[in-house]
Amino acid sequence: MKWSLEYMEISFSGHKELTDGTDTTEVIITTIDGEIYSAPFFSYHHVMEVIKEAEHKGSLNDDYVFLQGGYMWKKNMILIEHCREQEIREVIKDLLDAGNFLEVFRKL
């Protein structure tokens, strides 16, 4: 397998377009060999909004676990300043360059 962005197709699924960078998206990567990997990306802004809401309502759904906003988790979660395509591509390149891609992305 080629571990380089030029050999990968990257797609995004989220709650809205990646224009303002304040939300979350699931990043799906398909390698040239047909292997598929996935990881959720969360903007710092989105995390803070979710925590604020949880402080008032408790646990929000089955995807996150809270103690009224005391903590949050999601398997393989990547926190990013702005959840936009260019920034996500930079993170993926950095993970590949550092040899950490398989530590973060899960194989589907």
N, C-alpha and C positions, 0 to 999 in steps of 0.2 A: 504494500500500500504506500502511496505517496502522501507524506505528512506535510502538505503545503496548501495554502488557500487556493492556489491556482488549480489544484486537482479536486476541489470540493465545491459542491453546490450547497448554498446556504439559503434556508427559507425560514420565515418567521410566522408565528401564529400568536395573536394576543387579543387584548380587549379592544384595541383601536389601532389606528395607523401609528407608525413609529415617528411621528412628526415632532411632537413636543418633548419626547424623551422622558416623560414622567410616569410611565406605566410599566408593564411587565410583558414579556413575550417568551414563548417557548421557541428556542432556536433548534432547528433540525438541520443536520449536516449529512449529506450523502457523499461518500467518497467515490472516486473513479472506479473503485472495485465493487461498488454497490452496497457497501456497509453503511448503516444509518445510525447516527448518534444524536442525542438530544440533551439539552440542559435549559433550565429556566433562568432567565435574566430578569432581575428586579432593579428598578431605579431606586436610589436612596429616597427620593421624594415619595414614591409609592409605598415603600416600607414604612416611612414615618406616618403617612396617612392611614395605613392599615393599623398601625400600633395605636394611633390616637382613637380610631373608631373602636378598637378592641378594649381600650381602657374604659370605655363607657358601656359597651355591650357584652364584654367577655369574648369567648371564642366565636369567631365569625363563621367558619365552615370547617369541613373535614380536611381541607388542604393545609391548614395552619393549626398550630397548637399555641394557646396563650394562657397566661394567668393575668387576665385583664390587661393585656399589653406587656406583661413581664418578659415574655420571650416569643420568638417567632422562628419557625424552621420550615424548610421544604428541602427535600432530598436534592442534592447537587445544585443548590441555589447559588447563582453568581450575582453579587451586588455590583452595580455599575452607576456611575454618576448620572449619565444620561442614556436612557435605553433607546438609542437610535442606531440605525444600520452601520454607519461609519465607525462609531465607537465600539459596537459589538464586534465588527470585523477586526478592529485593532486588538481587542481582548483575545479573540480566537487566535490571531497571529502570535500574540505574546505567549499564550498557553502552548501553542505548537513549538515556538522557538525555545521555550524553557523546558519542554518535555513533559508538561503537566496536562495536556489535553485529555488523556484517558483517566486522569484522576478526577476530572470535573464532569466530562460528558459521559453519559451512560449509553451503552450499545443497545439498540432496540432490536 
